[in-house]
Each structure stands twice: as structure tokens, then as C-alpha cells.
Amino acid sequence: MDTGVSVIGSGQVSGTPDVLRVSLGVEHSAPDVASAVARVGERTDAVMDALRGQGLEESQLATSAVNVFQEYREPDSAPAYRASHTISVETKDLTGFGALLNAAVDAVGNSLSLHGLQFDVEDKTELLAQARELAFQQAKERAGQLAALAGFSLGSVTAIAETYQQEGIPRVRLSASKAAYDSALNITPGDHTVSVSLEVNFSWA
């Protein structure tokens, strides 16, 4: 840009989550690769069946990663191989996480791991539009101030670049109770925030 001013504006808008995404892992170690792969496949099927038993449909379940590797062992120890599957789960029942986890644990026990969970807003169109408006308003105000300080008048927009971020961190409370997970684990969705940053170039009038 030869003449004019370039500024960055940002806008944040929060919405109520309407979908929960969970990532579960199933692992198994064995003396050889074939056994590890076969066994983890059986246990993954067991978890999938347990989740279907909780009312989830095929479209809500997916195997998102498969890994096989040799475990590190002390010298002169027998080799071992670990196979793992990652299962992605999506549900609109934001209160049913404990029941899902409990069903999966019942199916495979200690072979299960929880990789993470995230609350999200499925359709962010309106949130993004609002955040974009706030970001542009801030950018225009900053540009106007800079133009006045420099003794210029603000002209038209010559270029815009956008970046987008989202935040949806759940609050999780673990109970010391030995009861089932669906009563011992409480998660609160909180708000889901989307952030838009705009780099806006203005010419001088």
C-alpha cells in the first residue's frame, strides 16, 4: 500500500453450544503386530456397539485414527507392539456424556482412554457475522483516529483480510465417589466464543 493506513480490528461473540464432540481411544499391546491389531479391532467394535446401545447412530460415530507401533522396552526384553484406534463421537445430548463414557468403559475397561471433549456451535453463521461487524467497526474507528492524528481524512477501503478463531473449553468436575461415571462426572458447557480479526487497509481521501 503506497498511501493510506492499515489497521487490525477484532470482534468476539459468544453463543450457547448445541453439540458435543468426544474423542475416545482404544489400545492394546501384544507380542506381535497381528495380535495387537486384531485385539484392538475387537475392542473398538465393542465400544462402538456400546455407544450404539446408548442411542447413537452411525453418522455420529467414526474411527478417526489408527496407529501401530513398537513399544519401548528395556534391553533384552521381549518386544511388544501397541495398536490403537481413535473414535470420534458427536452428540446433541449435552448432558449424556457420563452415560456414554460409562458404557464405553463397561465394554473394554482399562483399554479405553479419553482423549478430549469439546462443546461447539454447529452453525456459526450468525455468530461470525456479528463478530465480523464488531471487528470492522473497531478497525474503522482505529483508522479514523490514526488519520486524524496524521492530519489526513480517511478514504475508502482498499483491502480486507480475515482470520477466525473459536473457543469452547468445557468445565469438568471429577468426583471422588466410586459411583458410575454418569453420576460421578459433571461437565458444564459454558459459552462458545468465536473471534474474528480483520486487517483493513484504507486509502487517504
PAKOLVO-24499 format. One line per 3 residues: number of its first residue (from 0); their letters; for each residue x, y, z of N, C-alpha, C. Coordinates in Angstrom, 3 decimals. Example, Ala and Ser with C-alpha at 12.3 -4.5 7.8 and 13.67 -1.06 7.14 Angstrom:
0	as	13.190,-5.690,7.800,12.300,-4.500,7.800,13.200,-3.300,7.800; 12.850,-2.250,7.080,13.670,-1.060,7.140,12.900,0.030,7.870 .
This chain:
0	mdt	0.851,-1.187,0.000,0.000,0.000,0.000,0.887,1.237,0.000; 0.756,2.077,-1.038,1.614,3.244,-1.160,1.213,4.348,-0.185; -0.069,4.666,-0.135,-0.555,5.698,0.776,-1.801,5.199,1.476 .
3	gvs	-1.964,5.653,2.701,-3.116,5.227,3.474,-2.695,4.628,4.787; -3.589,3.850,5.411,-3.330,3.284,6.723,-3.874,1.864,6.777; -3.161,0.979,7.475,-3.572,-0.409,7.669,-3.773,-0.656,9.155 .
6	vig	-4.934,-1.170,9.537,-5.256,-1.404,10.949,-5.849,-2.795,11.111; -5.851,-3.246,12.363,-6.460,-4.540,12.698,-7.561,-4.318,13.714; -8.728,-4.850,13.443,-9.844,-4.807,14.378,-10.267,-6.211,14.740 .
9	sgq	-10.779,-6.397,15.946,-11.210,-7.723,16.376,-12.589,-7.646,17.008; -13.323,-8.741,16.864,-14.649,-8.831,17.457,-14.889,-10.216,18.025; -15.517,-10.286,19.187,-15.821,-11.550,19.844,-17.311,-11.632,20.143 .
12	vsg	-17.894,-12.810,19.867,-19.301,-13.048,20.170,-19.425,-14.452,20.751; -20.239,-14.595,21.792,-20.435,-15.891,22.440,-21.831,-16.430,22.159; -21.923,-17.738,22.050,-23.200,-18.405,21.834,-23.321,-19.632,22.706 .
15	tpd	-24.511,-20.198,22.751,-24.771,-21.394,23.561,-24.441,-22.643,22.753; -23.573,-23.519,23.234,-23.236,-24.746,22.493,-24.462,-25.619,22.275; -24.485,-26.311,21.146,-25.586,-27.231,20.857,-25.092,-28.596,20.389 .
18	vlr	-23.775,-28.812,20.435,-23.235,-30.112,20.045,-22.003,-30.424,20.900; -21.826,-31.693,21.220,-20.677,-32.160,21.999,-19.898,-33.150,21.154; -18.592,-32.921,21.035,-17.715,-33.837,20.309,-16.725,-34.453,21.292 .
21	vsl	-16.638,-35.771,21.264,-15.793,-36.520,22.194,-14.831,-37.394,21.394; -13.584,-37.471,21.856,-12.583,-38.327,21.225,-12.163,-39.402,22.224; -12.404,-40.658,21.874,-12.070,-41.797,22.726,-10.982,-42.632,22.064 .
24	gve	-10.128,-43.236,22.874,-9.086,-44.105,22.359,-9.246,-45.522,22.879; -8.922,-46.491,22.024,-8.909,-47.905,22.411,-7.528,-48.443,22.079; -6.858,-49.054,23.072,-5.490,-49.524,22.867,-5.327,-50.966,23.347 .
27	hsa	-4.333,-51.636,22.747,-3.988,-52.979,23.210,-2.554,-53.289,22.813; -1.829,-53.924,23.704,-0.456,-54.355,23.450,-0.405,-55.865,23.308; 0.482,-56.332,22.414,0.630,-57.770,22.189,2.053,-58.049,21.727 .
30	pdv	2.487,-59.317,21.796,3.856,-59.665,21.379,4.091,-59.504,19.883; 3.027,-59.478,19.074,3.210,-59.317,17.637,2.153,-58.365,17.090; 2.447,-57.805,15.920,1.578,-56.790,15.332,0.193,-57.341,15.034 .
33	asa	0.133,-58.535,14.452,-1.162,-59.099,14.051,-2.101,-59.236,15.248; -1.579,-59.724,16.358,-2.410,-59.891,17.550,-2.882,-58.555,18.101; -1.979,-57.570,18.114,-2.347,-56.242,18.619,-3.450,-55.624,17.767 .
36	var	-3.303,-55.734,16.436,-4.297,-55.154,15.533,-5.633,-55.865,15.663; -5.609,-57.184,15.725,-6.855,-57.943,15.830,-7.587,-57.637,17.129; -6.844,-57.600,18.220,-7.478,-57.393,19.520,-8.042,-55.983,19.647 .
39	vge	-7.311,-54.986,19.179,-7.825,-53.618,19.290,-9.035,-53.433,18.378; -9.062,-54.160,17.256,-10.234,-54.111,16.391,-11.466,-54.664,17.085; -11.308,-55.779,17.796,-12.422,-56.368,18.537,-12.925,-55.423,19.620 .
42	rtd	-12.000,-54.775,20.314,-12.394,-53.881,21.407,-13.024,-52.601,20.874; -12.546,-52.141,19.724,-13.182,-50.980,19.110,-14.613,-51.295,18.719; -14.831,-52.478,18.149,-16.195,-52.897,17.805,-17.075,-52.948,19.045 .
45	avm	-16.501,-53.401,20.172,-17.275,-53.481,21.410,-17.685,-52.093,21.900; -16.764,-51.128,21.783,-17.094,-49.760,22.183,-18.165,-49.186,21.265; -18.007,-49.392,19.966,-18.999,-48.898,19.012,-20.377,-49.471,19.321 .
48	dal	-20.451,-50.767,19.599,-21.729,-51.399,19.920,-22.321,-50.811,21.194; -21.465,-50.548,22.184,-21.947,-49.975,23.440,-22.498,-48.572,23.225; -21.847,-47.789,22.377,-22.317,-46.429,22.103,-23.614,-46.448,21.294 .
51	rgq	-23.723,-47.403,20.363,-24.986,-47.543,19.632,-26.112,-47.912,20.600; -25.764,-48.694,21.595,-26.750,-49.069,22.598,-27.245,-47.895,23.414; -26.493,-46.789,23.400,-26.906,-45.564,24.080,-27.712,-44.648,23.159 .
54	gle	-28.032,-45.153,21.968,-28.880,-44.388,21.065,-28.150,-43.629,19.980; -26.827,-43.744,19.903,-26.089,-43.037,18.863,-26.249,-43.752,17.522; -26.315,-42.962,16.447,-26.439,-43.509,15.105,-25.079,-43.578,14.428 .
57	esq	-25.046,-44.285,13.284,-23.778,-44.471,12.577,-23.143,-43.138,12.194; -23.961,-42.162,11.833,-23.435,-40.863,11.411,-22.772,-40.105,12.553; -22.997,-40.535,13.793,-22.422,-39.864,14.961,-21.137,-40.525,15.433 .
60	lat	-20.741,-41.611,14.779,-19.560,-42.381,15.191,-18.598,-42.519,14.011; -17.300,-42.426,14.299,-16.304,-42.604,13.245,-14.972,-42.997,13.861; -14.222,-43.853,13.150,-12.834,-44.134,13.520,-11.964,-43.093,12.835 .
63	sav	-11.377,-42.208,13.622,-10.656,-41.066,13.046,-9.148,-41.274,12.946; -8.614,-42.311,13.605,-7.171,-42.567,13.517,-6.882,-44.017,13.885; -5.864,-44.577,13.245,-5.394,-45.937,13.533,-3.875,-45.884,13.614 .
66	nvf	-3.305,-46.450,14.685,-1.852,-46.443,14.858,-1.366,-47.800,15.338; -0.182,-48.171,14.891,0.500,-49.378,15.372,1.977,-49.040,15.511; 2.550,-49.335,16.667,3.971,-49.040,16.850,4.581,-50.016,17.859 .
69	qey	5.895,-50.132,17.793,6.611,-50.988,18.730,6.873,-50.205,20.006; 6.545,-50.796,21.135,6.744,-50.139,22.418,8.220,-50.177,22.813; 8.605,-49.129,23.529,9.969,-49.121,24.054,10.064,-50.111,25.205 .
72	rep	11.049,-50.946,25.189,11.283,-51.907,26.264,12.745,-51.860,26.683; 13.010,-52.319,27.879,14.384,-52.425,28.348,15.161,-53.406,27.482; 16.477,-53.202,27.353,17.284,-54.140,26.566,17.084,-55.578,27.027 .
75	dsa	17.074,-56.502,26.074,16.894,-57.934,26.311,15.463,-58.296,26.708; 14.537,-57.323,26.707,13.127,-57.631,26.975,12.449,-58.092,25.695; 11.417,-58.877,25.847,10.661,-59.341,24.682,9.968,-58.152,24.021 .
78	pay	9.934,-58.110,22.709,9.293,-56.973,22.025,7.780,-56.985,22.238; 7.194,-55.823,22.142,5.746,-55.677,22.248,5.288,-54.601,21.282; 4.084,-54.759,20.790,3.524,-53.825,19.822,2.175,-53.327,20.321 .
81	ras	1.968,-52.038,20.173,0.728,-51.416,20.644,-0.069,-50.895,19.453; -1.307,-51.304,19.399,-2.231,-50.819,18.375,-3.284,-49.948,19.045; -3.706,-48.918,18.336,-4.715,-48.027,18.904,-5.652,-47.507,17.823 .
84	hti	-6.887,-47.318,18.213,-7.887,-46.691,17.369,-8.414,-45.464,18.104; -8.698,-44.405,17.377,-9.343,-43.224,17.944,-10.752,-43.130,17.388; -11.720,-43.018,18.287,-13.132,-42.957,17.911,-13.645,-41.548,18.151 .
87	sve	-14.243,-40.957,17.135,-14.853,-39.635,17.268,-16.358,-39.797,17.447; -16.881,-39.122,18.457,-18.304,-39.215,18.786,-18.893,-37.813,18.752; -20.058,-37.681,18.145,-20.751,-36.388,18.113,-22.187,-36.582,18.572 .
90	tkd	-22.620,-35.758,19.505,-23.981,-35.872,20.026,-24.536,-34.495,20.362; -25.852,-34.371,20.247,-26.524,-33.138,20.650,-27.073,-33.233,22.067; -26.892,-34.387,22.695,-27.289,-34.549,24.095,-26.128,-34.085,24.972 .
93	ltg	-26.171,-32.822,25.386,-25.046,-32.242,26.117,-24.948,-32.748,27.550; -25.954,-33.440,28.029,-25.936,-33.939,29.407,-25.629,-35.438,29.475; -25.448,-36.080,28.322,-25.310,-37.533,28.322,-23.897,-38.052,28.267 .
96	fga	-22.905,-37.175,28.470,-21.513,-37.602,28.335,-21.160,-38.713,29.318; -21.580,-38.569,30.574,-21.240,-39.571,31.582,-21.766,-40.947,31.230; -22.988,-41.003,30.711,-23.570,-42.285,30.337,-22.812,-42.921,29.179 .
99	lln	-22.394,-42.100,28.209,-21.616,-42.624,27.083,-20.276,-43.178,27.552; -19.594,-42.414,28.405,-18.299,-42.856,28.908,-18.443,-44.129,29.731; -19.477,-44.178,30.543,-19.709,-45.351,31.371,-19.929,-46.597,30.513 .
102	aav	-20.707,-46.451,29.434,-20.972,-47.583,28.546,-19.686,-48.059,27.872; -18.844,-47.119,27.446,-17.588,-47.481,26.786,-16.635,-48.176,27.759; -16.572,-47.677,28.992,-15.708,-48.304,29.999,-16.201,-49.709,30.325 .
105	dav	-17.500,-49.875,30.441,-18.057,-51.205,30.701,-17.701,-52.181,29.593; -17.572,-51.672,28.363,-17.309,-52.540,27.219,-15.873,-53.038,27.172; -14.885,-52.181,27.512,-13.480,-52.571,27.331,-12.594,-52.263,28.533 .
108	gns	-13.146,-51.707,29.595,-12.364,-51.475,30.800,-11.185,-50.553,30.596; -10.015,-50.990,31.077,-8.824,-50.141,31.043,-8.217,-49.959,29.659; -8.783,-50.608,28.651,-8.302,-50.393,27.288,-8.781,-49.067,26.726 .
111	lsl	-9.697,-48.401,27.435,-10.269,-47.153,26.950,-9.521,-45.952,27.518; -9.365,-44.924,26.695,-8.815,-43.649,27.165,-9.668,-42.521,26.595; -9.744,-41.423,27.340,-10.465,-40.239,26.904,-9.448,-39.224,26.399 .
114	hgl	-9.467,-38.935,25.095,-8.514,-38.001,24.512,-8.940,-36.551,24.686; -10.239,-36.323,24.743,-10.691,-34.953,24.914,-12.155,-34.808,24.550; -12.711,-33.662,24.905,-14.080,-33.338,24.524,-14.189,-31.852,24.278 .
117	qfd	-15.134,-31.482,23.433,-15.308,-30.073,23.062,-16.774,-29.789,22.798; -17.257,-28.704,23.405,-18.580,-28.200,23.080,-18.451,-27.240,21.907; -19.461,-27.246,21.037,-19.372,-26.433,19.834,-20.757,-25.930,19.455 .
120	ved	-20.771,-24.932,18.583,-21.994,-24.450,17.957,-21.978,-24.957,16.526; -22.956,-25.745,16.157,-22.928,-26.395,14.852,-22.982,-25.381,13.701; -23.869,-24.411,13.784,-23.992,-23.392,12.749,-23.530,-22.054,13.320 .
123	kte	-22.333,-21.623,12.923,-21.742,-20.401,13.463,-21.989,-19.186,12.562; -22.844,-19.330,11.574,-23.029,-18.266,10.588,-23.378,-16.933,11.245; -24.370,-16.927,12.125,-24.817,-15.681,12.747,-23.765,-15.133,13.701 .
126	lla	-23.104,-16.009,14.458,-22.061,-15.561,15.378,-20.909,-14.908,14.613; -20.513,-15.526,13.506,-19.419,-14.977,12.708,-19.801,-13.628,12.100; -21.044,-13.499,11.658,-21.488,-12.229,11.078,-21.433,-11.107,12.116 .
129	qar	-21.868,-11.412,13.343,-21.842,-10.402,14.401,-20.408,-10.034,14.777; -19.545,-11.052,14.897,-18.145,-10.795,15.250,-17.443,-9.999,14.157; -17.803,-10.280,12.912,-17.205,-9.565,11.776,-17.592,-8.082,11.808 .
132	ela	-18.862,-7.809,12.123,-19.317,-6.413,12.211,-18.573,-5.663,13.314; -18.398,-6.313,14.467,-17.676,-5.677,15.566,-16.219,-5.410,15.190; -15.611,-6.379,14.506,-14.209,-6.226,14.109,-14.041,-5.074,13.123 .
135	fqq	-14.950,-4.976,12.167,-14.827,-3.899,11.172,-15.066,-2.533,11.818; -16.034,-2.462,12.730,-16.298,-1.195,13.426,-15.071,-0.740,14.202; -14.416,-1.681,14.880,-13.219,-1.330,15.642,-12.099,-0.884,14.710 .
138	ake	-11.925,-1.589,13.600,-10.875,-1.223,12.645,-11.122,0.175,12.072; -12.367,0.470,11.752,-12.671,1.780,11.180,-12.425,2.903,12.187; -12.786,2.657,13.458,-12.550,3.669,14.490,-11.061,3.907,14.680 .
141	rag	-10.272,2.833,14.680,-8.817,2.981,14.840,-8.209,3.730,13.655; -8.666,3.384,12.466,-8.136,4.041,11.275,-8.480,5.530,11.276; -9.714,5.843,11.708,-10.118,7.245,11.764,-9.287,8.041,12.743 .
144	qla	-8.977,7.436,13.885,-8.154,8.112,14.880,-6.749,8.352,14.351; -6.175,7.342,13.706,-4.828,7.483,13.160,-4.790,8.536,12.051; -5.831,8.549,11.214,-5.874,9.542,10.146,-5.914,10.951,10.716 .
147	ala	-6.736,11.146,11.766,-6.827,12.470,12.387,-5.504,12.882,13.005; -4.817,11.947,13.657,-3.524,12.255,14.268,-2.488,12.645,13.216; -2.614,12.026,12.029,-1.647,12.300,10.966,-2.055,13.492,10.100 .
150	gfs	-3.228,14.056,10.385,-3.676,15.197,9.616,-4.276,14.852,8.269; -4.818,13.633,8.137,-5.439,13.201,6.884,-6.918,12.928,7.116; -7.631,12.781,6.014,-9.016,12.318,6.051,-9.059,10.883,5.532 .
153	lgs	-9.881,10.079,6.170,-9.942,8.661,5.808,-10.719,8.476,4.509; -10.156,7.672,3.608,-10.810,7.396,2.337,-11.517,6.060,2.331; -11.493,5.405,1.196,-12.213,4.142,1.031,-11.348,2.950,1.433 .
156	vta	-12.009,1.813,1.601,-11.311,0.566,1.916,-10.683,0.019,0.639; -9.426,-0.359,0.726,-8.726,-0.905,-0.444,-8.461,-2.399,-0.348; -8.491,-2.960,0.882,-8.252,-4.399,1.043,-8.694,-4.823,2.447 .
159	iae	-9.146,-6.074,2.555,-9.525,-6.655,3.854,-9.023,-8.096,3.897; -8.412,-8.472,5.017,-8.006,-9.857,5.253,-8.596,-10.311,6.587; -9.099,-11.546,6.619,-9.803,-12.037,7.812,-9.143,-13.274,8.394 .
162	tyq	-9.090,-13.348,9.721,-8.702,-14.570,10.431,-9.785,-14.875,11.449; -9.936,-16.172,11.756,-11.056,-16.615,12.595,-10.564,-17.631,13.610; -11.054,-17.498,14.843,-10.717,-18.442,15.908,-11.990,-18.795,16.659 .
165	qeg	-11.945,-19.938,17.338,-13.074,-20.319,18.178,-12.563,-20.914,19.472; -13.357,-20.756,20.519,-13.006,-21.286,21.829,-14.239,-21.946,22.427; -14.043,-23.174,22.915,-15.150,-23.875,23.553,-14.630,-24.835,24.583 .
168	ipr	-14.061,-24.330,25.651,-13.428,-25.156,26.672,-14.452,-25.541,27.737; -14.716,-26.839,27.918,-15.682,-27.231,28.928,-15.094,-27.170,30.326; -15.964,-26.997,31.294,-15.554,-27.083,32.692,-15.925,-28.476,33.197 .
171	vrl	-14.936,-29.208,33.714,-15.142,-30.591,34.118,-14.876,-30.740,35.609; -15.766,-31.417,36.309,-15.559,-31.677,37.730,-15.567,-33.179,37.955; -14.479,-33.701,38.519,-14.371,-35.117,38.839,-14.741,-35.340,40.294 .
174	sas	-15.578,-36.324,40.533,-15.999,-36.633,41.891,-15.107,-37.719,42.474; -14.944,-37.671,43.763,-14.145,-38.706,44.438,-14.965,-39.962,44.652; -16.249,-39.920,44.348,-17.137,-41.056,44.543,-16.733,-42.214,43.650 .
177	kaa	-17.021,-43.430,44.088,-16.744,-44.610,43.288,-17.966,-45.010,42.463; -18.945,-44.146,42.391,-20.143,-44.425,41.615,-19.810,-44.422,40.132; -20.802,-44.783,39.315,-20.599,-44.839,37.875,-20.280,-43.458,37.327 .
180	yds	-19.642,-43.436,36.154,-19.216,-42.174,35.576,-20.382,-41.226,35.319; -21.570,-41.786,34.978,-22.664,-40.882,34.633,-23.143,-40.085,35.826; -22.801,-40.491,37.046,-23.155,-39.696,38.219,-21.934,-39.049,38.854 .
183	aln	-20.736,-39.558,38.537,-19.527,-39.042,39.180,-18.855,-37.945,38.374; -19.247,-37.791,37.124,-18.577,-36.827,36.257,-19.593,-35.798,35.778; -19.306,-34.536,36.058,-20.207,-33.468,35.678,-19.474,-32.478,34.786 .
186	itp	-20.024,-32.200,33.616,-19.423,-31.226,32.718,-20.434,-30.126,32.440; -19.932,-28.890,32.421,-20.769,-27.725,32.182,-20.355,-27.084,30.869; -21.254,-26.971,29.888,-20.863,-26.465,28.583,-20.300,-25.048,28.593 .
189	gdh	-20.871,-24.147,29.410,-20.433,-22.760,29.364,-20.784,-22.127,28.027; -20.057,-21.092,27.628,-20.296,-20.411,26.360,-19.260,-20.816,25.325; -19.650,-20.745,24.076,-18.722,-20.973,22.974,-18.467,-19.628,22.302 .
192	tvs	-17.208,-19.242,22.219,-16.847,-17.922,21.714,-16.166,-18.022,20.357; -16.618,-17.198,19.429,-15.934,-17.082,18.139,-15.309,-15.695,18.052; -14.114,-15.630,17.506,-13.372,-14.376,17.374,-12.978,-14.166,15.918 .
195	vsl	-13.198,-12.966,15.438,-12.812,-12.610,14.071,-11.874,-11.414,14.130; -10.764,-11.494,13.430,-9.844,-10.367,13.281,-9.800,-9.956,11.821; -9.881,-8.657,11.586,-9.829,-8.117,10.235,-8.658,-7.151,10.103 .
198	evn	-7.838,-7.366,9.093,-6.830,-6.377,8.733,-7.414,-5.562,7.578; -7.639,-4.278,7.834,-8.319,-3.437,6.846,-7.384,-2.321,6.387; -7.254,-2.169,5.092,-6.450,-1.082,4.511,-7.372,0.029,4.006 .
201	fsw	-7.100,1.248,4.446,-7.842,2.417,3.998,-6.909,3.338,3.206; -7.433,3.931,2.172,-6.667,4.985,1.461,-6.949,6.327,2.132; -6.133,7.328,1.807,-6.440,8.685,2.245,-7.459,9.305,1.290 .
204	a	-8.328,10.138,1.825,-9.347,10.776,0.982,-8.682,11.815,0.079 .
